[in-house]
Amino acid sequence: MDAVNGLKIQFDSKSGSKYYYTKSGMYRLSNHWGRLANSKWRLKPLEPETISKIKLGYAAWENFYPDNAVEELYYLEANHQKKTVNYQHKNNPDYDKKAVLRTSFETTKRIKQIRNLFNLTSWAKYFEYYDIDLLRQKIINELIFTNKSLEEIKKEFL
């Protein structure tokens, strides 16, 4: 919070978010995160987590990436230990070009599928497996690294 001490609020949204602009980037103080006009905000999680829902985010101007519904701009990353999945932008310097790029609609669809695979077990009753986590990892990796549909992938593992 010291970073915005003394800065003038340059935009105060109807939803309560406050924006501070500097020459190098933008600070956003908010209790909700996600879409902002045509951009998507994602905060790096604090460890340890804090109980306050109000967070201060910062993004340098060069870290704002293009966003639209028609271009294949996004790829997925899964953390199998934490059972989480997130999208990343193709301009992310960590992108190794192995995960398939998708539109925002296709990305959202695959995120839902992967979250279901992580959180549910009912889908696995049709498979013969010794280790559900290994089966889950293989299916999720196919969803991330190929253009195959979930149905096609499941058929391959039956």
Backbone bond lengths (Angstrom), bond angles and torsions (degrees), N, CA, C in turn:
res aa  C-N    CA-C-N  psi(-1)  N-CA   C-N-CA  omega(-1)  CA-C   N-CA-C  phi
1 M - - - 1.452 - - 1.531 111.25 -
2 D 1.330 116.18 -21.00 1.461 119.35 178.65 1.524 111.29 -62.16
3 A 1.340 116.70 -26.95 1.466 121.05 -176.43 1.526 111.95 -63.61
4 V 1.332 117.87 -30.94 1.467 120.25 -178.04 1.522 112.41 -102.33
5 N 1.317 116.05 -1.07 1.464 119.88 177.43 1.523 109.47 -59.47
6 G 1.310 117.40 122.68 1.457 121.58 179.81 1.517 114.25 89.08
7 L 1.353 118.07 -10.44 1.470 119.88 176.84 1.525 109.74 -82.68
8 K 1.316 116.03 148.64 1.455 122.19 178.84 1.533 109.64 -84.47
9 I 1.336 116.76 133.62 1.471 120.61 173.09 1.522 107.01 -67.57
10 Q 1.333 115.92 122.86 1.457 118.80 -177.45 1.514 112.82 -102.22
11 F 1.323 116.52 -14.62 1.461 119.92 172.92 1.513 107.30 -152.91
12 D 1.331 115.35 131.91 1.462 122.64 178.83 1.528 105.63 -123.08
13 S 1.339 117.46 106.46 1.465 121.02 -173.77 1.530 111.33 -74.99
14 K 1.321 115.51 161.59 1.465 121.31 176.97 1.522 111.54 -61.36
15 S 1.323 116.49 -27.45 1.468 120.74 -178.66 1.529 112.48 -86.24
16 G 1.337 117.05 -0.63 1.455 120.19 175.22 1.514 116.29 100.35
17 S 1.318 118.30 -1.26 1.464 119.99 177.48 1.522 109.55 -75.88
18 K 1.317 115.58 143.82 1.456 121.16 179.81 1.521 108.22 -119.24
19 Y 1.333 116.24 136.96 1.454 122.09 -175.58 1.525 110.11 -121.28
20 Y 1.320 114.12 134.44 1.454 122.25 178.57 1.523 106.88 -123.98
21 Y 1.338 117.26 120.62 1.455 120.95 -179.17 1.524 109.80 -101.02
22 T 1.316 115.43 138.43 1.467 121.12 174.58 1.525 107.42 -127.62
23 K 1.316 116.76 174.61 1.464 120.11 177.53 1.523 111.62 -63.00
24 S 1.333 117.13 -32.60 1.464 120.04 -174.99 1.525 113.74 -93.12
25 G 1.338 118.58 -19.05 1.458 119.60 -178.54 1.517 113.17 174.96
26 M 1.334 115.25 -161.52 1.457 121.62 -174.45 1.527 110.14 -128.55
27 Y 1.338 115.60 137.31 1.461 122.31 170.90 1.520 107.45 -102.93
28 R 1.308 115.34 142.65 1.469 120.83 176.15 1.524 107.78 -131.31
29 L 1.332 116.00 124.66 1.455 122.47 176.34 1.520 106.58 -107.72
30 S 1.343 116.00 118.90 1.460 118.73 -171.88 1.524 110.94 -158.63
31 N 1.337 114.02 161.36 1.471 120.01 173.58 1.526 110.98 -108.54
32 H 1.311 117.35 8.11 1.469 122.08 177.20 1.527 108.36 -143.32
33 W 1.324 114.54 142.66 1.461 120.00 -174.73 1.516 109.49 -135.69
34 G 1.298 116.97 154.87 1.457 122.72 -177.71 1.508 108.31 145.12
35 R 1.323 116.19 -124.67 1.461 120.27 -178.41 1.513 111.54 -76.94
36 L 1.322 115.47 142.15 1.460 123.54 172.41 1.518 105.06 -137.79
37 A 1.326 116.08 106.22 1.467 120.94 -175.79 1.525 108.54 53.56
38 N 1.336 118.18 -113.39 1.463 119.02 179.77 1.526 111.60 -107.84
39 S 1.315 117.10 24.68 1.465 119.39 176.48 1.523 110.13 -125.41
40 K 1.313 115.17 161.12 1.458 121.07 178.88 1.517 107.49 -121.01
41 W 1.319 116.70 127.88 1.458 121.73 178.35 1.512 109.48 -99.41
42 R 1.297 116.99 138.90 1.465 121.61 171.58 1.513 106.98 -137.83
43 L 1.307 115.11 127.06 1.451 120.16 177.46 1.518 110.00 -91.74
44 K 1.310 116.62 141.73 1.463 120.08 171.11 1.525 106.09 -72.20
45 P 1.324 117.30 130.61 1.468 118.99 -175.77 1.522 112.26 -65.57
46 L 1.320 114.04 138.65 1.455 119.84 175.59 1.511 108.93 -79.25
47 E 1.300 116.07 138.01 1.456 119.87 174.74 1.508 107.83 -128.91
48 P 1.305 119.09 116.11 1.464 125.29 5.28 1.530 110.68 -76.58
49 E 1.339 115.26 156.93 1.454 120.91 179.42 1.521 110.34 -64.64
50 T 1.333 114.70 155.23 1.468 119.76 176.01 1.523 108.64 -108.17
51 I 1.324 115.60 156.30 1.465 118.51 -179.38 1.527 111.80 -80.09
52 S 1.297 118.13 -25.11 1.457 121.42 -177.91 1.526 110.71 -67.81
53 K 1.328 115.93 134.80 1.464 120.07 176.44 1.530 110.47 -82.73
54 I 1.309 116.96 -17.28 1.466 120.55 -179.81 1.524 108.08 -81.36
55 K 1.333 115.11 124.00 1.464 121.69 -178.21 1.526 108.80 -129.71
56 L 1.315 114.74 151.55 1.452 121.36 174.00 1.519 107.60 -106.57
57 G 1.323 115.94 121.10 1.457 120.96 178.05 1.516 110.28 -111.55
58 Y 1.316 115.51 154.07 1.454 121.14 177.78 1.512 109.08 -136.15
59 A 1.314 116.44 138.85 1.462 121.37 173.37 1.523 108.30 -138.65
60 A 1.327 115.16 128.65 1.463 120.18 173.59 1.528 107.72 -69.66
61 W 1.310 117.03 149.61 1.462 120.28 -177.24 1.525 111.34 -56.15
62 E 1.331 118.00 -36.71 1.471 119.46 -178.39 1.525 112.57 -73.69
63 N 1.318 117.82 -9.44 1.465 120.72 178.80 1.525 113.36 -90.79
64 F 1.315 117.12 1.90 1.464 119.98 173.45 1.517 107.48 -84.66
65 Y 1.324 116.17 118.80 1.452 121.87 -177.46 1.520 110.00 -100.31
66 P 1.342 117.85 155.35 1.466 120.09 177.52 1.535 111.25 -62.15
67 D 1.320 115.59 148.62 1.461 121.19 -179.50 1.522 109.00 -144.54
68 N 1.324 116.39 129.11 1.460 120.99 172.79 1.522 107.93 -159.51
69 A 1.301 116.92 171.35 1.466 121.23 -174.06 1.532 113.68 -88.04
70 V 1.324 118.82 -9.87 1.460 119.48 -172.46 1.532 114.88 -104.16
71 E 1.324 117.51 -29.56 1.466 119.94 -178.60 1.529 111.60 -83.67
72 E 1.317 114.62 151.61 1.464 120.72 175.13 1.529 107.25 -84.93
73 L 1.337 114.89 93.30 1.456 121.68 -172.42 1.522 114.04 -111.04
74 Y 1.329 117.63 -11.34 1.460 120.34 -168.90 1.522 113.26 -122.02
75 Y 1.309 114.58 148.14 1.464 121.59 171.71 1.519 108.40 -131.70
76 L 1.318 115.92 166.54 1.461 121.16 -175.90 1.520 111.53 -111.04
77 E 1.324 114.81 148.10 1.459 122.82 172.33 1.523 107.34 -129.54
78 A 1.319 116.58 133.40 1.463 121.34 178.47 1.519 109.45 -114.84
79 N 1.323 115.27 141.57 1.457 121.60 171.70 1.523 105.66 -111.35
80 H 1.323 116.35 102.47 1.462 120.73 -173.99 1.523 112.16 -70.50
81 Q 1.325 118.23 -27.86 1.461 120.02 178.30 1.527 111.31 -70.17
82 K 1.342 115.84 -43.60 1.467 120.11 -178.99 1.523 112.82 -89.16
83 K 1.342 116.17 -6.75 1.465 122.95 -178.08 1.535 111.30 56.29
84 T 1.333 114.24 52.65 1.460 120.73 178.32 1.524 109.77 -129.20
85 V 1.312 114.98 156.28 1.458 121.56 175.47 1.529 107.38 -138.02
86 N 1.332 116.02 139.83 1.456 121.73 177.15 1.516 109.42 -137.66
87 Y 1.322 114.63 154.84 1.457 119.47 173.63 1.515 108.24 -93.74
88 Q 1.316 114.77 153.69 1.459 122.28 174.63 1.523 107.31 -133.05
89 H 1.309 116.17 157.47 1.464 122.08 178.12 1.521 109.78 -88.75
90 K 1.316 116.10 146.98 1.474 120.42 -178.76 1.525 112.31 -61.84
91 N 1.329 118.50 -20.67 1.466 121.37 178.14 1.526 112.50 -82.97
92 N 1.310 116.97 -2.65 1.461 121.22 176.70 1.531 107.79 -59.29
93 P 1.326 118.07 126.69 1.471 119.26 -178.59 1.528 113.64 -61.88
94 D 1.333 118.14 -17.48 1.467 121.07 179.04 1.528 113.42 -85.07
95 Y 1.340 117.64 -4.85 1.472 120.18 -177.66 1.524 110.40 -66.85
96 D 1.343 116.25 120.97 1.463 121.45 -178.07 1.533 113.14 -95.66
97 K 1.313 117.26 5.03 1.465 124.90 177.17 1.528 113.37 67.18
98 K 1.337 117.55 19.11 1.462 121.10 177.60 1.523 111.53 -92.62
99 A 1.317 117.50 -40.23 1.463 120.79 178.47 1.528 108.97 -73.91
100 V 1.330 115.82 144.44 1.462 121.55 -178.49 1.522 110.14 -71.91
101 L 1.330 116.57 135.95 1.464 121.67 175.12 1.524 109.03 -81.80
102 R 1.330 115.54 142.14 1.464 121.13 -177.38 1.532 110.36 -139.43
103 T 1.326 115.12 163.55 1.463 120.23 172.43 1.531 108.84 -71.77
104 S 1.313 116.83 168.14 1.470 119.93 179.67 1.532 110.75 -62.32
105 F 1.337 118.51 -37.60 1.468 121.40 178.91 1.530 110.83 -63.34
106 E 1.337 116.58 -49.81 1.471 120.63 -179.73 1.526 111.22 -64.45
107 T 1.323 116.41 -36.27 1.464 120.77 177.96 1.522 110.42 -62.86
108 T 1.316 116.50 -46.72 1.468 121.26 179.30 1.523 110.88 -61.17
109 K 1.324 116.86 -41.90 1.464 121.53 179.26 1.536 110.85 -61.38
110 R 1.318 117.12 -45.70 1.470 120.67 -179.65 1.531 111.51 -68.59
111 I 1.310 117.30 -35.22 1.466 119.74 176.90 1.525 109.94 -60.04
112 K 1.329 117.13 -44.78 1.477 120.98 178.48 1.522 110.73 -60.84
113 Q 1.323 116.88 -43.96 1.465 120.63 179.79 1.526 111.10 -62.07
114 I 1.318 116.42 -44.32 1.467 120.33 -177.99 1.530 110.22 -68.04
115 R 1.316 117.26 -40.47 1.479 119.27 177.75 1.525 110.83 -61.99
116 N 1.321 117.08 -39.01 1.471 120.07 176.29 1.526 111.01 -63.77
117 L 1.317 116.81 -41.61 1.460 119.98 178.41 1.534 110.97 -63.55
118 F 1.324 117.02 -38.72 1.467 120.85 178.44 1.533 112.26 -68.41
119 N 1.330 116.51 -40.33 1.466 120.24 -168.18 1.524 115.53 -98.13
120 L 1.317 117.62 -16.52 1.457 120.69 -177.98 1.526 109.95 -114.44
121 T 1.315 115.59 160.62 1.471 120.12 174.83 1.527 111.56 -123.93
122 S 1.322 117.76 -10.12 1.465 120.59 -176.86 1.532 112.15 -59.52
123 W 1.315 118.10 -31.71 1.465 121.72 179.89 1.532 111.68 -63.22
124 A 1.325 117.08 -25.75 1.468 121.36 -173.33 1.519 113.91 -81.47
125 K 1.329 118.10 -8.88 1.466 119.34 -175.44 1.524 113.18 -66.30
126 Y 1.313 118.15 -16.29 1.465 121.61 -179.38 1.529 112.67 -90.76
127 F 1.341 117.49 -2.39 1.454 121.97 -175.42 1.518 110.67 -109.74
128 E 1.318 114.70 150.07 1.462 120.21 169.04 1.519 106.13 -96.40
129 Y 1.323 116.80 121.89 1.459 120.50 -177.66 1.526 109.51 -153.95
130 Y 1.302 114.74 155.94 1.463 121.16 175.86 1.526 110.40 -100.35
131 D 1.321 116.54 -28.67 1.454 121.74 -174.71 1.533 108.04 -136.70
132 I 1.333 116.37 105.53 1.469 120.34 -177.42 1.523 111.43 -63.10
133 D 1.334 117.51 -33.41 1.466 119.90 -179.74 1.525 111.55 -66.55
134 L 1.326 116.48 -36.79 1.463 120.29 177.38 1.533 110.31 -68.87
135 L 1.322 117.26 -43.08 1.470 121.38 176.92 1.528 109.76 -61.08
136 R 1.309 116.30 -45.70 1.472 122.66 178.95 1.533 109.58 -57.99
137 Q 1.324 117.16 -45.95 1.466 121.27 -178.88 1.526 111.12 -62.55
138 K 1.308 117.31 -43.02 1.470 120.61 -179.64 1.532 111.21 -63.70
139 I 1.318 116.98 -44.43 1.471 120.42 -179.66 1.525 110.17 -65.68
140 I 1.324 117.37 -44.84 1.470 121.13 -179.61 1.523 110.77 -63.30
141 N 1.322 117.48 -40.93 1.465 119.36 177.86 1.523 111.95 -62.44
142 E 1.312 116.59 -36.83 1.475 119.75 176.04 1.532 110.30 -64.53
143 L 1.331 116.91 -38.50 1.468 120.21 178.40 1.531 111.49 -65.44
144 I 1.317 116.75 -32.33 1.463 121.30 -177.98 1.527 111.97 -83.30
145 F 1.325 117.15 -41.43 1.459 120.90 -169.42 1.527 115.16 -102.60
146 T 1.348 117.60 2.41 1.469 120.20 176.78 1.521 109.80 -135.16
147 N 1.316 115.45 171.41 1.465 121.58 174.41 1.522 112.01 -98.24
148 K 1.313 117.11 8.94 1.469 120.46 179.45 1.528 109.66 -66.37
149 S 1.322 114.66 145.50 1.459 119.09 175.78 1.528 109.43 -74.96
150 L 1.319 116.59 162.60 1.458 120.48 178.08 1.529 110.33 -60.36
151 E 1.314 117.50 -38.32 1.460 121.75 179.21 1.531 110.73 -62.68
152 E 1.331 116.99 -43.77 1.472 120.87 178.13 1.526 110.66 -62.53
153 I 1.301 116.56 -42.68 1.473 120.98 -179.33 1.517 110.56 -64.24
154 K 1.322 116.93 -45.19 1.460 120.12 -179.76 1.525 111.39 -62.29
155 K 1.335 116.76 -39.02 1.470 120.01 178.24 1.518 110.86 -61.28
156 E 1.309 117.37 -38.57 1.461 121.95 179.91 1.539 111.60 -64.12
157 F 1.320 116.87 -29.97 1.463 120.41 -176.60 1.522 113.29 -94.98
158 L 1.331 117.66 -4.69 1.471 120.50 178.51 1.518 111.64 -71.63
